[in-house]
Amino acid sequence: MSDVSQAPASPSVSDLVSEHASLDRIVLRTNPDVQGTNMDGETVLLDLSTGRYYTLNRVGSVIWEHCTGDKTISDIQMILCDRFDVAPERALDDLVTLVNQLNQEGLLQQERR
């Protein structure tokens, strides 16, 4: 993704990774101004407020699919481990990287329970 804009003053997910217990309290929700569609295993996102398009690979698509406001970062991490047979540390690294990028672009919101 390019042209990264400033994110709101909320802490990034990577700032919270050191507090593993926090990951059980952070819920992810897609921005209501963003529409997504699945095409051949990838997800194409359109931010209606900016007109920008984004493409997510298979892993990103699974993450996006589960950002419904009822799953925590830990929940999504376990889904990635099960779906892709990947180590928890690797799943968390990939998840945190993408979530931070989506937050910066304004495509995703995070809330504490």
Residue frames as a rotation matrix with the C-alpha (Angstrom) as fourth column:
MET 1
0.585 0.811 0.000 0.00
0.811 -0.585 0.000 0.00
0.000 0.000 -1.000 0.00
SER 2
-0.512 -0.787 0.344 1.27
0.787 -0.591 -0.180 3.45
0.345 0.179 0.921 -0.72
ASP 3
-0.422 0.290 0.859 0.54
-0.130 -0.957 0.259 7.01
0.897 -0.002 0.441 0.35
VAL 4
-0.213 0.299 -0.930 0.18
0.865 0.501 -0.037 6.09
0.455 -0.812 -0.366 4.00
SER 5
0.103 0.333 0.937 -1.78
-0.162 -0.924 0.346 8.71
0.981 -0.187 -0.041 5.91
GLN 6
-0.795 -0.406 0.450 -1.54
-0.458 -0.085 -0.885 9.40
0.398 -0.910 -0.119 9.61
ALA 7
-0.307 0.665 -0.681 -3.53
0.542 0.710 0.450 7.03
0.783 -0.231 -0.578 11.79
PRO 8
0.617 0.569 0.544 -5.67
-0.198 -0.556 0.807 8.25
0.762 -0.606 -0.231 14.68
ALA 9
-0.100 -0.743 0.662 -3.95
-0.830 -0.304 -0.467 8.56
0.548 -0.597 -0.586 18.04
SER 10
0.860 0.359 0.363 -4.73
-0.501 0.731 0.464 4.98
-0.098 -0.581 0.808 19.10
PRO 11
-0.058 -0.940 0.338 -1.80
-0.689 0.282 0.667 2.69
-0.722 -0.194 -0.664 19.86
SER 12
-0.039 -0.016 -0.999 -0.75
-0.895 0.445 0.027 0.35
0.444 0.895 -0.032 17.09
VAL 13
0.908 0.396 -0.137 -1.30
-0.321 0.868 0.377 -3.33
0.268 -0.299 0.916 17.55
SER 14
0.296 -0.872 -0.390 2.44
0.369 0.481 -0.795 -3.94
0.881 0.091 0.464 17.53
ASP 15
-0.392 -0.380 0.838 2.71
-0.567 -0.617 -0.545 -1.64
0.724 -0.689 0.027 20.57
LEU 16
0.285 0.652 0.702 0.32
-0.958 0.175 0.226 -3.99
0.024 -0.738 0.675 22.36
VAL 17
0.518 -0.089 -0.851 1.94
-0.267 0.928 -0.260 -7.29
0.813 0.362 0.457 21.35
SER 18
-0.600 -0.800 -0.021 4.29
-0.199 0.175 -0.964 -7.14
0.775 -0.575 -0.264 24.32
GLU 19
-0.623 0.515 0.589 1.19
-0.687 0.000 -0.727 -7.20
-0.375 -0.857 0.354 26.51
HIS 20
-0.949 0.186 -0.255 -0.12
-0.030 0.752 0.658 -10.54
0.315 0.632 -0.708 25.23
ALA 21
-0.572 0.784 -0.240 -3.19
0.671 0.279 -0.687 -10.32
-0.472 -0.554 -0.686 27.47
SER 22
-0.384 0.406 -0.829 -4.24
-0.357 -0.893 -0.273 -7.19
-0.851 0.191 0.488 25.56
LEU 23
-0.884 -0.015 -0.468 -4.61
-0.460 0.215 0.862 -9.23
0.088 0.977 -0.197 22.40
ASP 24
-0.717 0.672 -0.185 -7.59
0.686 0.728 -0.017 -10.98
0.124 -0.139 -0.983 23.98
ARG 25
-0.092 0.692 -0.716 -9.30
0.621 -0.522 -0.585 -7.61
-0.778 -0.498 -0.382 24.47
ILE 26
-0.565 -0.137 -0.814 -8.69
-0.439 -0.785 0.437 -5.92
-0.699 0.604 0.384 21.10
VAL 27
0.135 0.711 0.690 -11.57
0.541 0.531 -0.652 -6.42
-0.830 0.461 -0.313 18.68
LEU 28
-0.860 -0.474 -0.187 -11.17
0.062 -0.461 0.885 -5.61
-0.506 0.750 0.426 14.99
ARG 29
0.250 0.961 0.117 -13.92
0.500 -0.024 -0.866 -4.09
-0.829 0.275 -0.487 12.83
THR 30
-0.451 -0.357 0.818 -13.90
0.892 -0.197 0.407 -2.99
0.016 0.913 0.407 9.21
ASN 31
-0.821 0.164 -0.547 -14.59
-0.094 -0.984 -0.154 0.64
-0.563 -0.075 0.823 8.41
PRO 32
0.044 0.936 0.350 -18.21
0.436 0.298 -0.849 0.91
-0.899 0.190 -0.395 7.19
ASP 33
0.529 0.102 -0.842 -17.03
-0.553 -0.711 -0.434 3.10
-0.643 0.695 -0.320 4.29
VAL 34
-0.537 -0.784 -0.312 -15.01
-0.795 0.345 0.500 0.20
-0.284 0.516 -0.808 2.87
GLN 35
0.691 0.723 -0.011 -16.56
-0.651 0.616 -0.444 -2.37
-0.314 0.314 0.896 0.55
GLY 36
-0.464 -0.870 0.164 -14.82
-0.714 0.477 0.513 -5.66
-0.525 0.121 -0.843 -0.16
THR 37
0.739 0.626 -0.250 -15.33
-0.658 0.590 -0.468 -8.41
-0.146 0.510 0.848 -2.68
ASN 38
0.049 -0.699 0.714 -13.58
-0.254 0.682 0.685 -11.75
-0.966 -0.215 -0.144 -3.05
MET 39
0.774 0.095 -0.626 -12.05
-0.632 0.056 -0.773 -12.57
-0.038 0.994 0.104 -6.43
ASP 40
0.581 -0.530 -0.617 -10.10
-0.076 0.719 -0.690 -15.80
0.810 0.448 0.378 -6.96
GLY 41
0.406 -0.388 -0.827 -9.05
0.838 0.520 0.167 -16.08
0.365 -0.761 0.536 -3.31
GLU 42
-0.785 -0.618 -0.056 -8.02
0.598 -0.730 -0.331 -12.44
0.163 -0.293 0.942 -3.01
THR 43
0.260 0.861 -0.437 -10.07
0.894 -0.386 -0.227 -9.59
-0.364 -0.332 -0.870 -1.64
VAL 44
-0.562 -0.313 0.765 -10.39
0.606 -0.785 0.124 -6.28
0.562 0.534 0.631 -3.41
LEU 45
-0.081 0.473 -0.877 -11.30
0.876 -0.386 -0.289 -3.37
-0.475 -0.792 -0.383 -1.14
LEU 46
-0.260 0.061 0.964 -12.73
0.583 -0.785 0.207 -0.03
0.770 0.616 0.169 -2.17
ASP 47
-0.578 0.052 -0.815 -12.62
0.691 -0.501 -0.522 2.85
-0.435 -0.864 0.254 0.28
LEU 48
0.178 0.784 0.595 -15.74
0.962 -0.266 0.063 4.79
0.207 0.561 -0.801 -0.71
SER 49
0.764 0.116 -0.635 -14.55
0.392 -0.865 0.313 7.91
-0.513 -0.488 -0.707 1.11
THR 50
0.022 -0.851 -0.525 -11.31
-0.304 -0.506 0.807 8.17
-0.953 0.142 -0.269 -0.91
GLY 51
0.787 0.317 -0.529 -11.99
-0.594 0.159 -0.789 6.10
-0.166 0.935 0.314 -4.04
ARG 52
-0.248 -0.961 -0.122 -8.85
-0.968 0.250 -0.002 4.04
0.032 0.118 -0.993 -3.41
TYR 53
0.794 0.384 -0.471 -8.64
-0.416 0.908 0.039 0.34
0.443 0.165 0.881 -4.18
TYR 54
-0.160 -0.812 0.561 -6.60
-0.966 0.246 0.082 -2.21
-0.204 -0.529 -0.824 -2.23
THR 55
0.436 0.231 -0.870 -5.89
-0.484 0.875 -0.010 -5.90
0.759 0.426 0.493 -2.82
LEU 56
0.147 -0.332 0.932 -5.41
-0.923 0.294 0.250 -8.48
-0.357 -0.896 -0.263 -0.08
ASN 57
-0.569 -0.397 -0.720 -3.79
-0.626 0.777 0.065 -11.87
0.534 0.488 -0.691 -0.67
ARG 58
0.019 0.627 -0.779 -5.26
0.116 0.773 0.624 -15.12
0.993 -0.102 -0.058 0.72
VAL 59
-0.470 -0.236 -0.851 -3.97
0.841 0.172 -0.513 -14.54
0.267 -0.957 0.117 4.25
GLY 60
-0.993 0.094 -0.071 -5.10
-0.074 -0.965 -0.253 -10.91
-0.092 -0.246 0.965 4.21
SER 61
-0.425 0.887 -0.180 -8.49
-0.461 -0.041 0.887 -12.01
0.779 0.460 0.426 2.91
VAL 62
-0.035 0.366 -0.930 -8.97
0.632 0.729 0.263 -14.41
0.774 -0.578 -0.257 5.83
ILE 63
-0.770 -0.277 -0.575 -7.98
0.628 -0.490 -0.604 -11.66
-0.114 -0.826 0.552 8.26
TRP 64
-0.892 0.449 0.043 -10.40
-0.414 -0.853 0.318 -9.18
0.179 0.266 0.947 6.62
GLU 65
-0.263 0.826 -0.498 -13.21
-0.073 0.497 0.864 -11.75
0.962 0.264 -0.071 6.64
HIS 66
0.024 0.222 -0.975 -12.91
0.847 0.513 0.138 -12.09
0.531 -0.829 -0.176 10.41
CYS 67
-0.946 -0.301 -0.121 -12.76
0.322 -0.825 -0.465 -8.37
0.041 -0.479 0.877 11.25
THR 68
-0.291 0.946 0.140 -16.43
0.460 0.010 0.888 -8.33
0.839 0.323 -0.438 12.14
GLY 69
-0.195 0.167 0.967 -16.26
-0.628 -0.778 0.008 -6.67
0.754 -0.605 0.256 15.53
ASP 70
0.769 0.516 0.377 -16.75
-0.617 0.448 0.647 -9.88
0.165 -0.730 0.663 17.47
LYS 71
0.778 -0.576 -0.252 -13.33
0.560 0.817 -0.139 -11.52
0.286 -0.033 0.958 17.13
THR 72
0.783 -0.586 -0.209 -10.20
-0.236 -0.590 0.772 -10.51
-0.576 -0.556 -0.600 18.99
ILE 73
0.275 -0.803 -0.529 -6.68
-0.943 -0.119 -0.310 -10.49
0.186 0.584 -0.790 17.64
SER 74
-0.579 -0.478 0.661 -6.05
-0.652 0.757 -0.023 -13.74
-0.489 -0.445 -0.750 19.51
ASP 75
0.301 0.773 0.558 -9.13
-0.089 0.606 -0.791 -15.31
-0.949 0.188 0.251 17.89
ILE 76
0.883 0.033 -0.469 -7.95
-0.458 -0.163 -0.874 -14.34
-0.106 0.986 -0.129 14.41
GLN 77
-0.138 -0.990 -0.016 -4.42
-0.990 0.138 0.018 -15.54
-0.016 0.019 -1.000 15.18
MET 78
-0.425 0.022 0.905 -5.78
-0.322 0.931 -0.174 -19.00
-0.846 -0.365 -0.388 16.03
ILE 79
0.708 0.701 0.087 -7.92
-0.096 0.218 -0.971 -19.02
-0.700 0.679 0.222 12.87
LEU 80
0.551 -0.589 -0.592 -4.77
-0.823 -0.266 -0.501 -18.30
0.138 0.763 -0.632 10.81
CYS 81
-0.468 -0.744 0.477 -2.87
-0.814 0.573 0.097 -21.09
-0.346 -0.343 -0.873 12.58
ASP 82
-0.080 0.535 0.841 -5.66
-0.038 0.842 -0.539 -23.57
-0.996 -0.075 -0.047 11.84
ARG 83
0.828 0.533 -0.176 -6.34
-0.156 -0.082 -0.984 -22.48
-0.539 0.842 0.015 8.26
PHE 84
0.713 -0.599 -0.365 -2.71
-0.578 -0.209 -0.789 -22.21
0.396 0.773 -0.495 7.09
ASP 85
0.867 -0.383 -0.320 -0.96
0.478 0.820 0.315 -24.65
0.142 -0.427 0.893 9.46
VAL 86
0.137 -0.792 0.595 1.45
0.096 -0.587 -0.804 -21.93
0.986 0.167 -0.004 10.58
ALA 87
-0.451 -0.406 -0.795 3.23
0.821 0.161 -0.548 -21.33
0.350 -0.899 0.261 13.89
PRO 88
0.519 0.737 -0.433 1.44
0.852 -0.489 0.189 -18.93
-0.073 -0.467 -0.881 16.28
GLU 89
-0.032 -0.611 -0.791 4.38
0.391 -0.736 0.552 -16.47
-0.920 -0.292 0.262 16.24
ARG 90
-0.898 -0.302 0.320 4.36
0.386 -0.190 0.903 -16.27
-0.212 0.934 0.287 12.44
ALA 91
-0.118 0.947 0.299 0.57
0.900 -0.025 0.434 -15.88
0.419 0.320 -0.850 12.35
LEU 92
0.517 0.302 -0.801 0.76
0.718 -0.663 0.213 -13.06
-0.467 -0.685 -0.559 14.89
ASP 93
-0.478 -0.769 -0.423 3.56
0.316 -0.601 0.734 -11.29
-0.819 0.217 0.531 13.00
ASP 94
-0.829 0.202 0.522 1.59
0.520 -0.065 0.851 -11.39
0.206 0.977 -0.051 9.74
LEU 95
0.171 0.976 -0.132 -1.62
0.939 -0.121 0.322 -10.36
0.298 -0.179 -0.938 11.47
VAL 96
0.301 -0.119 -0.946 -0.06
0.607 -0.741 0.286 -7.41
-0.736 -0.660 -0.151 13.31
THR 97
-0.765 -0.642 -0.058 1.71
0.332 -0.470 0.818 -6.18
-0.552 0.606 0.572 10.17
LEU 98
-0.637 0.572 0.517 -1.48
0.598 -0.057 0.799 -6.17
0.487 0.818 -0.306 8.10
VAL 99
0.346 0.813 -0.468 -3.70
0.933 -0.248 0.260 -4.76
0.095 -0.527 -0.845 10.86
ASN 100
-0.057 -0.442 -0.895 -1.32
0.498 -0.790 0.358 -1.85
-0.866 -0.425 0.265 11.38
GLN 101
-0.947 -0.273 0.167 -1.27
0.266 -0.381 0.885 -1.12
-0.178 0.883 0.434 7.62
LEU 102
-0.316 0.912 0.263 -5.07
0.737 0.061 0.673 -1.28
0.597 0.406 -0.691 7.40
ASN 103
0.340 0.363 -0.868 -5.38
0.869 -0.473 0.143 0.96
-0.358 -0.803 -0.476 10.47
GLN 104
-0.508 -0.637 -0.580 -3.03
0.346 -0.767 0.540 3.53
-0.789 0.074 0.610 8.92
GLU 105
-0.944 0.180 0.276 -5.09
0.240 -0.198 0.950 3.56
0.226 0.964 0.143 5.74
GLY 106
-0.664 0.734 0.143 -8.30
-0.692 -0.529 -0.491 4.01
-0.285 -0.425 0.859 7.74
LEU 107
-0.358 0.512 -0.781 -9.75
-0.574 0.539 0.616 0.73
0.737 0.669 0.100 6.48
LEU 108
-0.011 0.221 -0.975 -9.93
0.532 0.827 0.182 -0.99
0.847 -0.517 -0.126 9.84
GLN 109
0.179 0.112 0.977 -10.85
-0.689 -0.694 0.206 0.03
0.702 -0.711 -0.047 13.37
GLN 110
-0.426 -0.302 -0.853 -9.71
0.387 0.792 -0.473 -1.51
0.818 -0.531 -0.220 16.61
GLU 111
0.293 0.585 0.756 -11.62
-0.602 -0.502 0.621 -1.37
0.743 -0.637 0.205 19.87
ARG 112
-0.868 -0.497 0.007 -10.86
-0.289 0.494 -0.820 -2.56
0.404 -0.714 -0.572 23.37
ARG 113
0.021 0.866 -0.500 -13.41
0.267 0.478 0.837 -4.77
0.964 -0.151 -0.221 25.08
